[in-house]
Amino acid sequence: MEKKNRPIDVCLHFPSLSLHRGNLQVSHTSSPAIQIRLKQRRIIHYLLMELHLHPETSLRMEINITEVGLYYFLISEGNLSIVRQGAEDISWQANTTECQVFYLKPGQYYVQLESGKHSITCFAVPVAWFELLSQVLPVLNSYIQQMHRHQVAIIFPRHRLAEAMATWIADLKNLRLTSRLDLNDFHSLNNILAQYDQHLQELLDKSPRKTYQQIVVDFYTYSMRHMIGGPFHTVAQIAAEINCTPKTLARAFAAVTNREMTPAKFYHTLRMKTAVRLLTAGEPIAQVAEQLGYADTPSFSKAYFSCFGHNPSLAKNNPNAVPK
């Protein structure tokens, strides 16, 4: 599409979030004529940005992200289109009561804006805070795991925190910048997270309890369904996907297997059995390693040899020689 390749009119560069220094930088060309006003401030562990644009014609904006994290965007005026490679563009209308939440990796992202006034507020959270949010927002985990390399961004579903966060960000824009208010802002965010955490706990308390056997079955089913092709899942991530804690998962395996099998050992066995199935079917070793989420072929070969006592090439070149 032509708009994906047109020149950049505005460039917005986010600084590192976790280093607590550096400011947002915005640059633009002289044509088309663009009126830009930028407000920003750092608040302990995060960055708040308010951007107002008034272009005379449509423009293309590049957003440079230098650090992976969560980026909450609130559009209070105007509309835009998020340009994505390998996926459909996303139209985004002004909404003063809900945020859109992006999990962004370092790189360049592109936005198309039409002529007129646009007001965008961004609340940027570094990795450390993302880890905190992932603990109190387990609903995000499945969407994070579905991220593929070719995708520019994943939009998380709207959840109860989104409305609270949007209201909080809107109120925060009216505060004066003082150290005392910064500390209050920090506590306000903690309160929002605590409220959402309480809400999730209430939902869990009302939901029927799974038996240990059902937990093990769910772990197996999810593991096999996502074993090939997707990103590697840790045991803790799988536990979150099946709505239980790692401790509960460990207790379930201990009870069902009479303490003979841990979740990690079970998952490793599943990966290795899947590897044998792929290799004996003729899949290249490097491709099997990639499909099962190993960083490289040597790492896979080492894990395979430790499990079976022979190299993957034996299963690949002489399937009948592989012990059953």
HELIX and SHEET records of a PDB file:
HELIX    1   1 GLU A    2  LYS A    4  5                                   3    
HELIX    2   2 VAL A  127  VAL A  136  1                                  10    
HELIX    3   3 PRO A  138  LEU A  140  5                                   3    
HELIX    4   4 ASN A  141  GLN A  145  1                                   5    
HELIX    5   5 ARG A  160  LEU A  172  1                                  13    
HELIX    6   6 SER A  179  LYS A  206  1                                  28    
HELIX    7   7 TYR A  212  ARG A  225  1                                  14    
HELIX    8   8 VAL A  235  GLU A  241  1                                   7    
HELIX    9   9 PRO A  246  VAL A  256  1                                  11    
HELIX   10  10 PRO A  263  THR A  280  1                                  18    
HELIX   11  11 ILE A  285  GLN A  291  1                                   7    
HELIX   12  12 THR A  297  PHE A  308  1                                  12    
HELIX   13  13 PRO A  312  ASN A  317  1                                   6    
HELIX   14  14 PRO A  319  ALA A  321  5                                   3    
SHEET    1   A 6 GLN A  25  HIS A  28  0                                        
SHEET    2   A 6 VAL A  10  HIS A  13 -1                                        
SHEET    3   A 6 LEU A  59  ILE A  65  1                                        
SHEET    4   A 6 GLY A 107  LEU A 113 -1                                        
SHEET    5   A 6 ASN A  79  VAL A  83 -1                                        
SHEET    6   A 6 ILE A  90  GLN A  93 -1                                        
SHEET    1   B 6 ILE A  34  ILE A  43  0                                        
SHEET    2   B 6 TYR A  46  PRO A  55 -1                                        
SHEET    3   B 6 HIS A 118  VAL A 125 -1                                        
SHEET    4   B 6 GLY A  69  GLU A  77 -1                                        
SHEET    5   B 6 GLN A 100  LEU A 104 -1                                        
SHEET    6   B 6 ILE A 154  ILE A 155 -1                                        
END                                                                             
